[in-house]
């Protein structure tokens, strides 16, 4: 490593230490750039794929109010994907490359979106649990070391907070309804609890990225710390509306001041991550189909933009040279 490279690395590390944001034009280690592309793109892919399990319930939501609210939520998720793809592009990767990585299976997205939504209560459970877990994971990202990502997360977290409240309100309404409706809510909780716990990733001992991400302040808390926060936050919410967390080992530990909870089925987690979950193939097929069928829209938009640019160029006054 040359003296110039050593100086650049020292300056970069000092910025990280001082909590100074790294911006796109700043020098950064190649590994930092690639790590951020992986993390931001995985987040963006999760937002876009996450529209699929909810989108098919827009037309089946029980009331007009529920339809409009769910439609707004799905629209928000599309916007989140846009912000995040734009942030990833500042690191020198194109949107087409990002999509190719998703469609080929090279890039990952959150394992939670490979589970089916079989009842209306699932939409409530997703909002309450999945978006609740996302908020815990993402609030710390508003302070991540890469500027464009941190700034995108400020708005995303505000909107995710709305989504979480929307989901919890659906569950609360079901629990205050008929016995059948409450059973539907409990069934949804039973099916979505453990996949939601898996959203925080593998245990700290098994995570290959946590240590480096903590050092570079991409993350401020470890996977296990975030998972503990989720349990401690969600258990009282379940108690309030009369639902039971499906974990026989879940109990309050007075000495720790936190909840103890059972072991996640890590075999299931890795199966889903590797592409063998209930809906993995269905989700990717839907994304590829939408991308292919939308090509004419992208082509038309580009053609219009080029035509407008040519018009503007033609109307510009010709400058006279001396």
Order of alpha helices (4+ residues) and beta strands (2+ residues): alpha-alpha-alpha-alpha-alpha-alpha-alpha-alpha-alpha-alpha-beta-beta-alpha-alpha-alpha
